[in-house]
């Protein structure tokens, strides 16, 4: 996309921002992902509160050390000039081989440079059988464009 992904957002730029975030998280590279956040970014991730890129980077490293074979799907829910709301699902397994699907919502607020300065995430994990998985694209790769997206909750 050649247009800058900075506020004020349009439907097109907000949607592109969500997909860029999804692709970065699916690469599972804490350094790459952390660069999308302002130096003083504030996070609430479930019951964890973080401030700044360094804390975010360390958190993500720990996340992907324990949430194995992580694959994420994000979808825009709403947007305004400098805020985007998304819903998401991701799948992973723990070191014991138990698979989970996480369901959640995020609220994002951006600075003028398009860096996320605030992230509020509410997430619930549900244990699933490996046969119930819906996200099978190659690990550390973007979700294929022809993937169905976020499936209906069942």
C-alpha positions in Angstrom: 0.0 0.0 0.0 1.5 3.3 -1.0 -0.6 5.6 1.2 0.7 6.2 4.7 -1.0 4.3 7.5 -1.3 7.2 9.9 -4.2 9.0 11.5 -6.7 10.1 10.5 -7.7 6.6 9.3 -10.0 5.8 6.5 -11.7 2.3 6.2 -8.9 1.4 3.7 -6.0 2.5 5.9 -7.5 1.1 9.1 -8.1 -2.3 7.4 -4.5 -2.3 6.0 -3.2 -1.4 9.5 -5.0 -4.4 11.0 -3.6 -6.7 8.3 -0.1 -5.4 8.8 -0.3 -6.0 12.5 -1.6 -9.6 11.9 1.2 -10.4 9.5 3.8 -9.1 12.0 2.4 -11.0 14.9 2.3 -14.2 12.7 6.0 -13.8 12.1 6.5 -14.1 15.9 9.4 -11.7 15.9 9.3 -9.6 19.1 11.7 -7.0 17.8 9.7 -6.4 14.6 6.4 -6.3 16.4 7.6 -4.0 19.1 8.6 -1.3 16.5 4.9 -0.7 15.7 4.5 0.8 19.3 5.6 4.1 20.5 8.6 4.3 23.0 6.1 5.0 25.8 3.3 2.7 24.6 1.0 1.4 27.3 -0.6 -2.0 27.2 -3.1 -4.0 29.1 -2.9 -7.6 28.0 -5.4 -9.6 30.0 -4.2 -8.8 33.6 -0.7 -7.8 32.6 0.2 -4.1 32.3 3.2 -3.0 30.3 4.8 0.3 29.5 7.4 0.9 26.7 8.9 -1.1 23.8 11.4 -3.0 26.0 8.6 -4.4 28.2 6.5 -5.2 25.2 9.4 -7.0 23.4 10.2 -9.0 26.6 6.5 -9.9 27.0 6.2 -11.1 23.4 9.3 -13.2 23.6 7.9 -15.0 26.7 4.5 -15.3 24.9 5.9 -17.0 21.9 8.2 -19.2 24.0 5.2 -20.8 25.6 2.4 -20.4 22.9 3.8 -22.7 20.4 2.9 -22.9 16.7 1.0 -19.6 17.2 -1.2 -18.5 14.3 -3.4 -15.3 14.5 -6.3 -13.9 12.5 -7.4 -10.3 13.1 -10.5 -8.5 11.8 -11.4 -4.8 12.0 -14.4 -4.1 14.1 -14.5 -0.3 14.1 -12.3 2.7 13.7 -12.1 6.5 14.2 -9.6 9.1 13.4 -6.8 7.7 15.6 -8.4 4.5 17.1 -9.0 1.0 15.7 -11.0 -1.8 17.4 -10.3 -5.4 16.3 -11.5 -8.9 17.1 -9.2 -11.8 16.8 -8.7 -15.5 17.2 -5.5 -17.3 17.5 -4.4 -20.9 18.0 -1.4 -22.4 19.7 -0.4 -25.3 21.8 1.5 -25.5 25.1 4.6 -27.6 25.9 2.4 -30.5 26.8 0.8 -30.5 23.4 -2.6 -29.1 24.5 -4.1 -26.9 21.8 -6.0 -23.7 22.5 -8.0 -21.2 20.6 -7.9 -17.7 22.0 -10.8 -15.3 21.4 -10.4 -11.6 22.0 -10.9 -7.9 21.3 -8.3 -5.2 21.2 -8.6 -1.4 21.3 -5.8 0.5 19.8 -4.9 4.2 19.9 -2.2 5.8 17.7 0.0 8.8 17.7 0.5 11.1 14.8 3.3 9.0 13.4 1.0 5.9 13.2 2.7 4.2 16.2 0.4 2.5 18.7 0.5 4.4 21.9 -2.1 2.4 23.7 -3.4 -1.2 23.5 -6.1 -2.8 25.6 -6.6 -6.5 25.0 -9.2 -8.8 26.5 -8.6 -12.5 25.7 -10.1 -15.8 26.6 -8.5 -19.2 25.9 -10.5 -22.3 25.2 -8.9 -25.8 25.1 -9.5 -27.5 21.8 -8.6 -30.9 20.3 -6.0 -30.8 17.6 -8.7 -31.9 15.1 -10.7 -28.7 15.8 -7.9 -26.4 14.6 -8.9 -24.0 11.8 -5.6 -22.2 11.2 -3.2 -24.4 9.2 -1.1 -22.1 7.1 2.7 -22.4 7.3 4.2 -21.3 10.6 5.8 -17.8 10.7 3.9 -16.9 7.5 1.1 -14.4 6.8 -2.5 -15.8 6.7 -3.2 -16.7 3.0 -5.4 -14.1 1.3 -7.9 -16.9 0.4 -8.3 -18.0 4.1 -11.9 -17.8 5.3 -11.0 -15.4 8.1 -12.3 -15.6 11.6 -14.7 -18.5 11.8 -18.0 -18.3 13.6 -17.7 -19.1 17.2 -19.0 -22.6 17.9 
